[in-house]
């Protein structure tokens, strides 16, 4: 049971890392004439809260403000892109529950 929990945490951590990575490298995503890149790059202040073994479990006010500033469509597109990466990289698909 602990192994399953560790595996789930590891998978979630990998997805979060991929989402942050994708967010930081997106260059040309446009929503309503605004570049998502500027908003998504602001999420770098949240990195310390999404890495495995993070000491801090509650995001800072700065992280929450950065997240709130990102248009929801930018977040959704980033998550869609991140969820397709494993298949496109020929690695096993992640399953998060």
N, CA, C and O atoms as a DFTB+ gen file, in Angstrom:
388 C
 N C O
     1  1       0.815      -1.179       0.000
     2  2       0.000       0.000       0.000
     3  2       0.866       1.252       0.000
     4  3       0.558       2.210      -0.710
     5  1       1.946       1.264       0.784
     6  2       2.853       2.414       0.809
     7  2       3.504       2.595      -0.544
     8  3       3.745       3.722      -0.977
     9  1       3.793       1.482      -1.221
    10  2       4.399       1.545      -2.543
    11  2       3.461       2.228      -3.537
    12  3       3.903       3.030      -4.359
    13  1       2.179       1.913      -3.464
    14  2       1.190       2.525      -4.342
    15  2       1.090       4.016      -4.075
    16  3       0.990       4.812      -5.009
    17  1       1.115       4.397      -2.809
    18  2       1.057       5.814      -2.439
    19  2       2.293       6.546      -2.938
    20  3       2.192       7.658      -3.457
    21  1       3.453       5.932      -2.785
    22  2       4.697       6.531      -3.264
    23  2       4.674       6.675      -4.773
    24  3       5.116       7.688      -5.315
    25  1       4.157       5.662      -5.450
    26  2       4.072       5.693      -6.904
    27  2       3.127       6.802      -7.362
    28  3       3.420       7.513      -8.323
    29  1       1.999       6.947      -6.676
    30  2       1.046       8.002      -7.014
    31  2       1.653       9.372      -6.793
    32  3       1.488      10.273      -7.616
    33  1       2.360       9.532      -5.674
    34  2       3.008      10.812      -5.386
    35  2       4.076      11.106      -6.420
    36  3       4.232      12.246      -6.860
    37  1       4.811      10.077      -6.804
    38  2       5.863      10.236      -7.804
    39  2       5.266      10.629      -9.151
    40  3       5.801      11.499      -9.839
    41  1       4.162       9.991      -9.528
    42  2       3.510      10.317     -10.793
    43  2       2.977      11.743     -10.768
    44  3       3.133      12.487     -11.736
    45  1       2.349      12.123      -9.657
    46  2       1.820      13.480      -9.535
    47  2       2.951      14.495      -9.590
    48  3       2.826      15.534     -10.239
    49  1       4.033      14.204      -8.922
    50  2       5.184      15.111      -8.926
    51  2       5.738      15.256     -10.342
    52  3       6.111      16.352     -10.760
    53  1       5.789      14.146     -11.074
    54  2       6.294      14.200     -12.441
    55  2       5.376      15.047     -13.314
    56  3       5.851      15.839     -14.129
    57  1       4.082      14.889     -13.150
    58  2       3.128      15.681     -13.925
    59  2       3.287      17.160     -13.594
    60  3       3.284      18.004     -14.490
    61  1       3.423      17.471     -12.323
    62  2       3.574      18.871     -11.925
    63  2       4.872      19.450     -12.482
    64  3       4.900      20.590     -12.946
    65  1       5.945      18.660     -12.435
    66  2       7.212      19.138     -13.003
    67  2       7.055      19.401     -14.496
    68  3       7.532      20.410     -15.014
    69  1       6.375      18.475     -15.183
    70  2       6.178      18.639     -16.618
    71  2       5.329      19.880     -16.895
    72  3       5.608      20.631     -17.829
    73  1       4.301      20.089     -16.088
    74  2       3.437      21.254     -16.284
    75  2       4.223      22.546     -16.099
    76  3       4.072      23.491     -16.873
    77  1       5.064      22.579     -15.065
    78  2       5.888      23.766     -14.848
    79  2       6.862      23.946     -15.999
    80  3       7.055      25.059     -16.488
    81  1       7.477      22.848     -16.433
    82  2       8.419      22.910     -17.547
    83  2       7.725      23.413     -18.802
    84  3       8.229      24.312     -19.475
    85  1       6.583      22.843     -19.117
    86  2       5.845      23.261     -20.307
    87  2       5.447      24.728     -20.173
    88  3       5.527      25.487     -21.139
    89  1       5.025      25.120     -18.995
    90  2       4.624      26.506     -18.771
    91  2       5.783      27.461     -19.041
    92  3       5.593      28.544     -19.594
    93  1       6.977      27.049     -18.647
    94  2       8.127      27.926     -18.807
    95  2       8.654      27.985     -20.234
    96  3       9.304      28.962     -20.606
    97  1       8.388      26.957     -21.044
    98  2       8.923      26.956     -22.400
    99  2       7.897      27.326     -23.465
   100  3       8.248      27.475     -24.636
   101  1       6.655      27.472     -23.078
   102  2       5.665      27.890     -24.067
   103  2       6.019      29.289     -24.559
   104  3       6.267      30.196     -23.765
   105  1       6.037      29.445     -25.843
   106  2       6.433      30.736     -26.387
   107  2       5.286      31.412     -27.129
   108  3       5.142      32.632     -27.061
   109  1       4.486      30.650     -27.820
   110  2       3.543      31.293     -28.716
   111  2       2.075      30.992     -28.433
   112  3       1.247      31.167     -29.327
   113  1       1.722      30.554     -27.247
   114  2       0.326      30.271     -26.955
   115  2      -0.413      31.592     -26.777
   116  3      -0.019      32.429     -25.965
   117  1      -1.463      31.768     -27.524
   118  2      -2.227      33.001     -27.452
   119  2      -3.655      32.703     -26.995
   120  3      -4.277      31.752     -27.468
   121  1      -4.167      33.515     -26.078
   122  2      -5.558      33.436     -25.648
   123  2      -6.069      34.856     -25.563
   124  3      -5.488      35.695     -24.876
   125  1      -7.172      35.128     -26.271
   126  2      -7.765      36.462     -26.272
   127  2      -6.733      37.548     -26.546
   128  3      -6.778      38.618     -25.938
   129  1      -5.812      37.280     -27.449
   130  2      -4.826      38.283     -27.833
   131  2      -3.707      38.483     -26.820
   132  3      -2.820      39.305     -27.049
   133  1      -3.723      37.760     -25.716
   134  2      -2.661      37.893     -24.710
   135  2      -1.767      36.672     -24.770
   136  3      -2.237      35.556     -24.993
   137  1      -0.495      36.884     -24.573
   138  2       0.433      35.762     -24.568
   139  2       0.361      35.066     -23.211
   140  3       0.477      35.708     -22.167
   141  1       0.172      33.761     -23.238
   142  2       0.159      32.982     -21.998
   143  2       1.557      32.893     -21.392
   144  3       1.714      32.728     -20.183
   145  1       2.549      33.003     -22.236
   146  2       3.921      32.839     -21.768
   147  2       4.238      33.759     -20.592
   148  3       4.825      33.323     -19.602
   149  1       3.857      35.006     -20.697
   150  2       4.143      35.975     -19.639
   151  2       3.490      35.541     -18.328
   152  3       4.112      35.602     -17.268
   153  1       2.244      35.105     -18.406
   154  2       1.527      34.675     -17.210
   155  2       2.122      33.388     -16.639
   156  3       2.341      33.272     -15.433
   157  1       2.379      32.428     -17.521
   158  2       2.879      31.135     -17.071
   159  2       4.280      31.232     -16.480
   160  3       4.602      30.515     -15.533
   161  1       5.105      32.101     -17.021
   162  2       6.458      32.232     -16.482
   163  2       6.432      32.764     -15.058
   164  3       7.371      32.537     -14.295
   165  1       5.369      33.468     -14.694
   166  2       5.218      33.953     -13.326
   167  2       5.017      32.832     -12.322
   168  3       5.187      33.034     -11.119
   169  1       4.655      31.644     -12.813
   170  2       4.432      30.506     -11.917
   171  2       5.728      29.912     -11.376
   172  3       5.695      29.011     -10.538
   173  1       6.855      30.406     -11.846
   174  2       8.125      29.881     -11.339
   175  2       8.243      30.067      -9.824
   176  3       8.974      29.326      -9.167
   177  1       7.530      31.050      -9.268
   178  2       7.558      31.258      -7.811
   179  2       6.841      30.129      -7.065
   180  3       6.933      30.041      -5.841
   181  1       6.137      29.278      -7.788
   182  2       5.415      28.161      -7.166
   183  2       6.230      26.864      -7.180
   184  3       5.810      25.860      -6.605
   185  1       7.383      26.886      -7.829
   186  2       8.184      25.678      -7.990
   187  2       8.494      24.954      -6.700
   188  3       8.448      23.725      -6.656
   189  1       8.808      25.690      -5.651
   190  2       9.191      25.052      -4.392
   191  2       8.035      24.319      -3.717
   192  3       8.253      23.576      -2.760
   193  1       6.817      24.517      -4.198
   194  2       5.656      23.869      -3.591
   195  2       5.219      22.625      -4.347
   196  3       4.353      21.896      -3.863
   197  1       5.789      22.358      -5.519
   198  2       5.341      21.225      -6.331
   199  2       6.407      20.168      -6.560
   200  3       6.147      19.175      -7.240
   201  1       7.584      20.354      -6.017
   202  2       8.638      19.355      -6.187
   203  2       8.514      18.273      -5.121
   204  3       8.078      18.553      -4.004
   205  1       8.890      17.044      -5.451
   206  2       8.808      15.960      -4.469
   207  2       9.649      16.279      -3.234
   208  3      10.767      16.783      -3.341
   209  1       9.099      15.981      -2.077
   210  2       9.814      16.183      -0.830
   211  2       9.856      17.625      -0.365
   212  3      10.621      17.970       0.535
   213  1       9.037      18.468      -0.976
   214  2       9.022      19.876      -0.590
   215  2       8.671      20.022       0.887
   216  3       7.738      19.391       1.383
   217  1       9.427      20.854       1.571
   218  2       9.160      21.104       2.987
   219  2       7.900      21.939       3.171
   220  3       7.169      21.785       4.150
   221  1       7.667      22.814       2.222
   222  2       6.528      23.716       2.309
   223  2       5.340      23.086       1.594
   224  3       5.443      22.703       0.429
   225  1       4.225      22.982       2.285
   226  2       3.056      22.367       1.671
   227  2       2.021      23.404       1.268
   228  3       1.193      23.141       0.397
   229  1       2.056      24.571       1.885
   230  2       1.100      25.615       1.537
   231  2       1.792      26.662       0.678
   232  3       2.845      27.180       1.051
   233  1       1.204      26.975      -0.468
   234  2       1.826      27.962      -1.351
   235  2       1.855      29.346      -0.705
   236  3       1.009      29.690       0.121
   237  1       2.840      30.113      -1.103
   238  2       2.967      31.474      -0.592
   239  2       1.917      32.373      -1.232
   240  3       1.293      32.006      -2.228
   241  1       1.730      33.539      -0.656
   242  2       0.807      34.520      -1.225
   243  2       1.271      34.907      -2.629
   244  3       0.453      35.141      -3.518
   245  1       2.592      34.972      -2.820
   246  2       3.157      35.315      -4.127
   247  2       2.785      34.254      -5.174
   248  3       2.422      34.587      -6.302
   249  1       2.879      32.988      -4.790
   250  2       2.505      31.897      -5.690
   251  2       1.014      31.972      -6.018
   252  3       0.623      31.858      -7.180
   253  1       0.199      32.160      -5.005
   254  2      -1.257      32.225      -5.221
   255  2      -1.628      33.391      -6.130
   256  3      -2.506      33.260      -6.983
   257  1      -0.968      34.523      -5.952
   258  2      -1.228      35.685      -6.809
   259  2      -0.824      35.393      -8.249
   260  3      -1.538      35.751      -9.186
   261  1       0.321      34.741      -8.421
   262  2       0.787      34.388      -9.765
   263  2      -0.188      33.432     -10.436
   264  3      -0.499      33.586     -11.617
   265  1      -0.669      32.450      -9.693
   266  2      -1.622      31.484     -10.237
   267  2      -2.939      32.161     -10.598
   268  3      -3.529      31.870     -11.639
   269  1      -3.388      33.047      -9.753
   270  2      -4.638      33.758     -10.001
   271  2      -4.548      34.642     -11.254
   272  3      -5.552      34.872     -11.927
   273  1      -3.355      35.129     -11.558
   274  2      -3.158      36.012     -12.709
   275  2      -3.169      35.275     -14.049
   276  3      -3.300      35.905     -15.099
   277  1      -3.033      33.953     -14.023
   278  2      -2.997      33.182     -15.267
   279  2      -4.424      32.911     -15.731
   280  3      -5.220      32.341     -14.985
   281  1      -4.753      33.315     -16.956
   282  2      -6.088      33.013     -17.484
   283  2      -6.333      31.497     -17.469
   284  3      -5.435      30.710     -17.770
   285  1      -7.536      31.112     -17.121
   286  2      -7.844      29.679     -16.992
   287  2      -7.563      28.919     -18.279
   288  3      -7.131      27.768     -18.221
   289  1      -7.792      29.522     -19.433
   290  2      -7.539      28.828     -20.694
   291  2      -6.052      28.528     -20.868
   292  3      -5.688      27.502     -21.443
   293  1      -5.199      29.415     -20.377
   294  2      -3.756      29.156     -20.445
   295  2      -3.397      27.940     -19.594
   296  3      -2.623      27.085     -20.022
   297  1      -3.962      27.867     -18.390
   298  2      -3.694      26.719     -17.513
   299  2      -4.201      25.436     -18.138
   300  3      -3.503      24.422     -18.144
   301  1      -5.408      25.478     -18.662
   302  2      -5.993      24.270     -19.261
   303  2      -5.174      23.799     -20.460
   304  3      -4.910      22.605     -20.600
   305  1      -4.772      24.729     -21.326
   306  2      -3.961      24.348     -22.486
   307  2      -2.633      23.746     -22.053
   308  3      -2.166      22.775     -22.648
   309  1      -2.029      24.313     -21.025
   310  2      -0.752      23.796     -20.530
   311  2      -0.913      22.379     -20.001
   312  3      -0.070      21.521     -20.263
   313  1      -1.983      22.124     -19.260
   314  2      -2.219      20.785     -18.721
   315  2      -2.498      19.793     -19.850
   316  3      -2.055      18.646     -19.794
   317  1      -3.222      20.229     -20.862
   318  2      -3.479      19.350     -22.017
   319  2      -2.168      18.973     -22.701
   320  3      -1.942      17.809     -23.030
   321  1      -1.316      19.961     -22.908
   322  2      -0.020      19.712     -23.551
   323  2       0.819      18.765     -22.699
   324  3       1.401      17.809     -23.212
   325  1       0.877      19.037     -21.397
   326  2       1.677      18.203     -20.499
   327  2       1.170      16.768     -20.471
   328  3       1.967      15.835     -20.376
   329  1      -0.139      16.578     -20.552
   330  2      -0.687      15.218     -20.495
   331  2      -0.368      14.419     -21.755
   332  3      -0.396      13.189     -21.726
   333  1      -0.067      15.095     -22.854
   334  2       0.256      14.395     -24.106
   335  2       1.741      14.100     -24.243
   336  3       2.125      13.284     -25.081
   337  1       2.569      14.728     -23.460
   338  2       4.016      14.564     -23.599
   339  2       4.515      13.134     -23.449
   340  3       5.326      12.702     -24.268
   341  1       4.077      12.374     -22.446
   342  2       4.609      11.005     -22.310
   343  2       4.421      10.176     -23.580
   344  3       5.350       9.495     -24.013
   345  1       3.243      10.225     -24.173
   346  2       2.980       9.460     -25.395
   347  2       3.892       9.921     -26.524
   348  3       4.444       9.105     -27.261
   349  1       4.042      11.215     -26.650
   350  2       4.874      11.751     -27.726
   351  2       6.362      11.492     -27.498
   352  3       7.155      11.527     -28.439
   353  1       6.734      11.235     -26.250
   354  2       8.129      10.916     -25.931
   355  2       8.355       9.404     -25.849
   356  3       9.432       8.948     -25.465
   357  1       7.328       8.635     -26.214
   358  2       7.386       7.170     -26.190
   359  2       7.742       6.617     -24.816
   360  3       8.541       5.689     -24.690
   361  1       7.139       7.198     -23.800
   362  2       7.292       6.656     -22.439
   363  2       5.899       6.290     -21.948
   364  3       4.911       6.791     -22.484
   365  1       5.798       5.422     -20.934
   366  2       4.479       4.987     -20.472
   367  2       3.602       6.189     -20.056
   368  3       4.069       7.166     -19.471
   369  1       2.332       6.061     -20.385
   370  2       1.366       7.082     -20.022
   371  2       1.213       7.112     -18.511
   372  3       1.162       6.068     -17.862
   373  1       1.141       8.293     -17.967
   374  2       0.968       8.441     -16.521
   375  2      -0.489       8.251     -16.157
   376  3      -1.386       8.650     -16.898
   377  1      -0.711       7.646     -15.023
   378  2      -2.071       7.454     -14.517
   379  2      -2.114       8.016     -13.104
   380  3      -1.448       7.519     -12.196
   381  1      -2.895       9.041     -12.945
   382  2      -3.019       9.676     -11.621
   383  2      -4.425       9.429     -11.103
   384  3      -5.408       9.591     -11.826
   385  1      -4.505       9.042      -9.863
   386  2      -5.826       8.821      -9.291
   387  2      -6.021       9.630      -8.051
   388  3      -7.084       9.568      -7.434
